Amino acid sequence: MRKISGKEDLSLFRALRVDLTTQDVSEDTIEKETIAQFLGGRGLGAKILYDELAPGTNPLGPENKLLFLTSPLLGTEAPSCVKYCVVTKSPLSGTILMSLAGGFFGSELRSTGYDVLIIEGRSERSVYLLLDKGEVRIGNAEYLWGMPTDETQHYLKERLGEGIRVACIGPAAEKLVRFASIISDKRAVGRGGAGAVMASKNLKAIIARGKKEVGVADPKEFHKIVTAIRKKYRESEKIKLFGKYCTPRVLDLVNQRGIYPTRNYQSGVFEGATRIDAEVHQRFVVRKLTCYKCPVVCSNLAVVRQGPYRGAVTEGPEYQTLWSFGGQCGNDCLEAIIAADEFCDKFGMDTISAGNSIGFAMECYQRGIITREDTGGLDLRFGNHQAMIQMLRNIAIREGLGDVLAQGVRKAAQIIGKDAGRYAMHVKGLEMAGYDPRGAKGMGISFATSPRGGCHERGLVTRETFGSLPPIDRFSLEGKGKVVREVQDEMTVLDSLGICVFPFHNGGMDILDVAELFSSATGMKCDSDQIMKAGERIWNVERMFNLREGFGRKDDALPRRLLEEPMPEGPSRGNVVELDQLLTDYYTQRGWDKEGKVTPEKLEELGLKDLLSVLSK
């Protein structure tokens, strides 16, 4: 058990470095100049990983690093500043990976006196890491190995007492499913396989119990800004609507635009959408839940009370899960989606990649590329939710075809062969999410250029997907590079400060509010232009990480279906993604060269001259 010292200077960040191979624990201080440039969370993680990880590192080897990061706003009274970030190298894509989760773990972690955890090496046996009121312990977790995430958290709370928060992995991660997640409460650090990285280090759980009140540099000014933001929330009709329905409310909007990917992106319109939408979902909701000090209370606890999935309970499902186990698999049974969501939480799997992978297998089955012999006797046709649930279990335990799908659709297509690759809907190995860019051209850029692969969250163009204001022609190519760049940089800021995007977009909060919160929290003056410049700086560091790993324009690609097969029906009928033209415009807006490489001039502009040596290699 190691004692840690109290945190004094609010302009400094404290990092705990844990080497699981040697069991050594040490402390680092992150200077205020680094926080000014990279903010915290995602941005700070990108900087640390870029500086410390050698190119070509095996994501599942002991040399990879697993970073847990908070921000200067996490654990304060600022509303909706609730997300901690995990940064590592992805075992699914080989890119830099940043994945976030809300709830309460991040605020509890920060109250232990540490802002950042840097996990290195690999333990010889299964262990947990405990940060408990100023003390650090690495403990034996062999008795926890094999437990689902809910049982793991429950057992640790019984053993260690109340007041702890746990981030842990489940059996899917232990089997090194490449899209395994990390679960805290029922919130998932979902995408890209951070759970598999954690399992590769034999780290079952991180446990936090803090005692320190998180302070800010200027409490009076900070409280004034928080009060003004909360007033905006109270006066916003949009956020009241969002608070009731949460993300399921966008399902109908997306389907009405003809960009709700259906049966593995064969269509953009799902005829069963009204049987799994927000209104139907509300019939299963029994309780409202929220994150740390967030007034929105948007999360829904859903329970199935009858039928074959009776007893299934989940916090959600959110829109992306309603898509991945809904339209993607041709399934309109909401009870099955709730059961699938619960299973993914317990076993620790990303619902987007899991559902996308099953939808891919269903199309392979539809086209005769695989047969019942390959599926272990399952009739894996679209809409067969019983087969969907069974295949989900097979993925988690890596049995039969499930063992193949557990490696992600890119690798699965290579193993299956027979032109299966044409139906693998991914970018850089990360399965795509629930928007079809044939009817939202800016989203084509976002998917293609996201630093972690086929991700919607790093640059969601809501003006296209949901019809947010100001209006935009979602089919037009003109000006989309600029639109996407601005959205990506803004999202990078929010991620780096742990700000949930949903209240930000629905509650009237703006980037000036964010800059003022950061300034009063840290004592470092920052205006909206400077904080957006930080977002751009972080995005370019992530790009430089991927360039160093060998990624480039050739990898800023989309599946052939989206480029060559016009949307067959609905409001987006006849459209494909004109990606080459879109990328050229985007690279110009980014100040990159025609191959998507960051230029020396851009690095100079962003104060990143120390990265120049990479460009000559």
Summary of the structure (lengths in Angstrom):
residues: 617
radius of gyration: 22.6
end to end distance: 44.7
largest distance: 67.6
contacts: 2382
relative contact order: 0.12
helix: 45%
strand: 15%
